[in-house]
Amino acid sequence: MLRVDVAIIGGGLVGASLAVALQAEAKQRGWSICLIEPFTPGVGYQPSYDARSTALSFGSQQIYQRLGLWSHISQRAEPIKQIHISDRGRFAAARLSADEEGVPALGYVVENAWLGECLWQALDPHVVSWCSPAQVTRIHALADGYRLTLDDGSELECNLAVMAEGGRSGLREQLGIDVSTTPYGQSALIANVSPQEAHNGLAFERFTEEGPMALLPLADKRCALVWTRATQEAERLMALDDVAFLVELQQAFGYRLGSLRQVGTRYLYPLALTTAKEQVRKHLVVLGNAAHSLHPIAGQGYNLSLRDTLMLAETLVESAAPLGELATLQRYLSRQQSDQQLTVGFSDQVTRLFSTGQPLLATGRNLGLLGLDLLPPAKRWFARQAMGLGIRSES
């Protein structure tokens, strides 16, 4: 039976980032890494108007810089120069600026397909092998690791299993890992749109009584839309034709970028705050959306997962203990726990505060936005959260 040192279940952005972060040390130590992924990565990048994208924080850009990937990723990364935060129908607005923070950009918006292509090209085939298309159907704990059963009936053993297969992981349930789920009663409608005017690196976060929305700058004069509404209302918007949809979007967003002229394919995702109650066991780590899945409006989910990934890689590399030793994995979690708690709390509080139509809370957030724009310490704290630097140095 094939045995590897590290089996990464899920070869998407989180899983591939972990493989890249580990591979140099793995080569020196003779570790073998296997990425198990249901979808075989494509050969070459294919541009698409409808491509899904991720907002990388400044902190995430620094991570990819350290991993030697940023020069490649940056070829199709649209910088966020400013973030304009406003509350529809109220006078307050806050503005975050890269110049004020002394950084080239507050973040970058990158198409997932391009980011994946950059990660997959960076993998060392002498260290990292692909098992694809393949899916893990069963996971069984051994005294010295885990046995994974794939959908073709074949089996694979490993010293360390990393579950990075997303928020709908059925393997957590198999292992008896409980999950805490708090539904928001909302769904996120995601699409790419083309405005009349150039975005010039300006991102918008706009809060309405019906729910928050974000419009982020993309390459090729497009913007990425994340529009959060009550689930039933979001389903109604999904059913509209493009012309009727753009009319409603224009009413909600306004004319800051002129008229909205085109919308691509729309996707709908129900929203909930989901956290796994266990993230490490002996020979096992739960990573990415399988560990915590956040509301997208604060743009924190993938960036937190990437910081988790780097911390896990650093902790494994620093340890002389055998791979999968519980004390090493617990050390990783204790080092990353405060970042997780702060980021999950920040994301959840922002979501709740800015998703209410109650007059008292609406007034409170209105004053909060005003204070954010007037008080440099508050503004800087908020900016550091948005930039993925909350409790870390910029290095």
N, C-alpha and C positions, 0 to 999 in steps of 0.2 A: 504493500500500500504506500502511495506517495505521502511523504511527510515534509512539511516546510516549517521554517521558523516562525514566520508571520503570515497569517491568512487574513486579508482585508476583504470583508464581505461587503461589496459595493464599490465599484470602480469609478464612481462619479467624481465630482469636484473635491469632496472631502477625502474620500479614499485615495484618489490619485495624488492629492497634496501630501498626505501622510507618506505614501510610497516615495515621493520625491524627497521629502525631508529626511527619510531614513536611509536612502540608498547608498550614500557615500560611506557612512559608518558600516552599513550592512556589508558592503564590499570588503572593507577591511577586516571585519569579524567573521566573514564567511556565512552571513545570514542569507537565507533565501526568503523572498517575499512573493506571495501569490495574490493577485487581484482577481476576485470573482465577481463577474458583472453580467447581468442579463442581456444587456445591449452591447453588441460589438462596436467599439469605436470606429467611426468612419475614416476613410483615407482622405486626408486633406480637408480644409475648411471650405464650406459652401455658404456664401452670403445669402441671407434671407431677410426680407422685410419684416417677417413675423418672429424673428429670433427672440427667444427669452433672454433676459439679461440679469445681471447681479450688480448691485451697488457695492463696490469695494471701498471700505473706509481707508483713510490715510494709513492707519495702522496695518491694514492688510497689504497695502502697497509696499510698506516697509518689509513685511514678511517675505513677500515674493521677490523683493530686491535682494534680501539676504540669501534666498534660495537660488539666486542667479537667473530668475525667470522674467523679471520685470521688463527688460529691454525687448523681449519678444512680445509679452502681453500688451505692452504700451502702444504697440503699433495700431491696435484697434480699441484703445481705452479712451473714453471721452472724459476729460477732467471736469469735476464739479468746482467751479470757481466761487460760486456764491449759493447759499440756500436762503430762500425767501419763505418765511413761515407766517401764515396769516389765518385769520378767523373770519369766515364770510359774514358780512353784515355788521362787523364790529371794527372799531378804529385801530386796534392795536396790530402791530406786525413786528416781527423780529427778523433781522438779517445777519447771517453768519458769512464771513468773508475769508477766503484763503489768505489774502494779503494781510488782514488784521491778525490772523493766527501765525503768520510768518512761514507758511508752507506753500508749495507749488499748487496744491489743490486740496480741498477738503475730503475728496474721495474721487473715485473713478467709476464710470458705468461701463461694464464689459459684457458682451454677449456670452452666454454660457457655452455655446458651441465653440467660440474662439478660445475661451479660457480652458475648456477641456482639451482642445487641440494642442495648446501650448504645454499643458501638463503631460499629455500622453507622449508628445514628441520628446519631452525631457527625461522620460523613464529610461533607465539603463537596462537593456534586455538581458545583460549578463547577471543581473541581480533580481529583476522584477519580471515575473512571468504572468501571462494573462490566462485566465480560465473563463472563456467567453465564446458564445453566449451560454451562460450557465447560471443557475440559481440554487442557493442552499435551501433544501426543503426540511432538513433535520439537523439539529446540533446537539451533540452529546458530550457531556463532561467526562474527561479521563483523569487519572491521577496526575498525569504530566502534560495535560493540554486539552484539546478538544478534537472530536471526530466530526467532520462535516459530511453530510450526505447530499449529493447534487441531484438535480432533477433528471439526469440520465441514469441514476442508480450508482454512479461511481462514488468513491469515498476518498477523503483527504484528511490527514491529521496535521495538527499544528501545535507549536508551543504557545503561541499567542494568537487568539482570535479577536479581531477588531470588527465590531458590528457597525457598519457605516452605510446601511442600505436604506436610510430614509425614515420618515416619520410613521410610515405604515408597516413597520417591521413586525412580521409575525413571529420572528425568532425570539423576541423579548418574552412573548407569552409562553412559548415552549419552555423557556428557562425559568418561568415564574417570576420575571421581573415586573413588578407593578408599575403602572404609569398613572401620574396625576394629570387629569385633563380638565381644563376650565374653558368651556365654550364661550365665545364672545357673542354668539347669536348673529354673526356677520359673515359675509363672504367677500373675498377680494376678487375683483374683476381686473384682469391684467391684459393689456394690449399695447401695441406700438401705434403712435399717432404722428401725423405730420402737421406742424403749425405753419401759418403763413410767414411768421417772422423767425429769424435765427434765434436759437436759444442762448447762444454766446456763453455756454457753460453754466447757465443759471438753472438751479433745481428749485422746484416749488413744493412746499408741503402746505396744503390748504385744508382747514378744518371747517366742516359744516355740521349742522344739527343732525343730518342724516348719517354722517360718518366722514372719516378723513380721506383725503386723496393726495397722491404724490405724482408729480410729473418730472421725470429725470432726463437730463440731456443724453442723447445717444449719438453715435456716429451717423453720418449721411443725413444730417438735418432732421433726424427723427427724435421723438421723445418716448420714453417708457412710462406708461400710465399704470398706477396702482390705485384703484378706486374701491373703497370699502363702503359697503352698504349692508343694511339688514338683508338676511339671506333671501327672503321672498322678493324684495325690491331688486336685489342684484340679479335674480333669475329673470325678472321682467326686463331689465336692461339688456341682458344677454339675448333675449328673444327679439329685440328691435332690429330693424334693418339698419345699415350703416348711416344713412342720412338722419333718421330719427335719433339714433344713438348719439351722433355728433351734436345734434341740437341740444340734447339734454346735458351732455358733457360741457358744452359751451356755456350753458346757463349756470352750471355748478362751478366751473373754473373761471369764467370771465374771459377778458380779451387781452390778457397780459402778453400773449404771444400772437396777437391777431386772431384771425379765424382759424379754426381747426379743420383742415382740409381732407384728411384721409385717416382711416382707422384700419388696422390689419385684423387678423384673426383674434377673437376674444377668448380668454380662458377664465374659468371660475373655480375658486378654491375656498371651501369652508374654513373658517378661522377658529383656532383655539390655542390656548397656552398649554403645551404638553411637555411634561418633564418625566424622565425615567427616575424611579426612586432608588435605583442602583445603577451606577455607571461603571463600577469595576468589581470584578471577582478575580480569584486566582485564575490566571491564564486568559482573562477576558476583559475587554474594554468596550463600552457603548459610546459611540461618537456621532457627532453631527446631529441631524434631525431626529435620529433614533434616541439621542440623549435629551435634547430640548428643541422644541419647535415653537418659534415666537411669531407674534403678529408682524407682518412685513412693513407696516407704516413707518416704524422707527429705523428700519434698515439695519437691524442688529444681528439677525439670525446667522447668516453665513459668516459674517465677520467674527462672531463669537466662536463658531465652530472651527474656524481657521486658527484662532488663538489657542483653542483647546488642542488642536492637531499639532501645532508647533511645540506646545508645552509637553505633550505626550512624547513627541519625538526626542526633545531635549532630555527628558527624564529617563527614557530608555537608553539613550546614548551615554548619559553620565553614569549609569549603573553598571557595576561589574557583576551583578547577580544574574542568574539564568533568566532568559526571557520568560515573562509571565509570572514572576515572583510577586506575590500579593503586596508585600511591603513597598516595592517599587511602584506598583500601580496606585496604591493608596497615597504615596508621596506625590505622584502626578495630580491626583484629584485634590489633595489638600493645597497644593500650590495654585491650582486653577479655580478653587471653589469660590473665593471672594470675587473674582472677575465674573464668574457665572451668576452669582447671587446679585451683584450690582447691575449687570446687564439685563438679566431677566426682570429684575424689579423695575429698572428704568423703562424698559420697553412696555411692561404691563401698565405702569402708572401713566405713561404718556398716552397709551391707547385708551385707558379708561377716562382720563381727564378730558381728552379731546374727542371723545365719542359720545358726549352727553349733550342733550338739549335743555337740561334743567337750568333755569335762570341763574341760580346762585353759583353753581359750578361753572357755568358759561362765563359769568362775570369774573370769577376767580381766575379762569384760564386766560381771560382777556387781560387782566392785570398782570398775570404771569408773563404773557408775551411782551407786554409793555415794559415790565421790569427786566426781562431778558435783554431787551434792546437798550435799556438805559444803564444797567448795572454791569460793568465789565466783569466782576468776579462770577456772577451768575451766568453771564453769557459765555465766559470762557469755560466754565464747568460743562455747560450744555454742549458747547462746541467739541470739547474733548470726548464726551460720550458719543456724539455723532461721528467723530473721527476715529472711534475705536481705540482711544488712548486712555480711557477712564482712570485706571489705576496703574498705568504703565508709563514709563518714560518714552520719549519719542525715538530712542535708539533701537 
